[in-house]
Amino acid sequence: MVWHLNKTTSNIVKIKGDKIIRTDDLIVREVPVTLFLNGKEFVTMVCSPEGLEELAVGFLCSEGLVQTPEDLIEVKVDSENGVIHVQASEGESEAKFLKRNITSCCGRGRPVFTL
């Protein structure tokens, strides 16, 4: 198997009803990437190995940990080792991130019970 950027083709087996079909199909490459926030391991994500700086900043923004561009001090991507180091202004959002909610929705749903 030879990877071209983040995808390759591979011979696979598809089963449709009682038929077995051997064919080539596209496989997308994903890698584990660990984000360190202010020197602490924060989260590990499985993602495409491209656009890691954008992924880190977007993730921190969507989780409410970065509010403005000024909150970001430095973003260093080490794609060889699957690591992103982010230095950012510390706020109370970081402490709230690990607080778990039991919800009836996917993703960032409405909290029902706070633990």
Buried (B, 14 or more C-beta within 10 A) or exposed (E): EEEEEBEBEEEEEEEEEEEEEEEEEEBEEEBEBBBBBBEEEBBEBEBBBEEBEEBBBEBBBEBEBBEEEEBBEEBEBEEEEBBBBBBBBEEEBBEEBEEEEEEEEEEEEEBEEEE
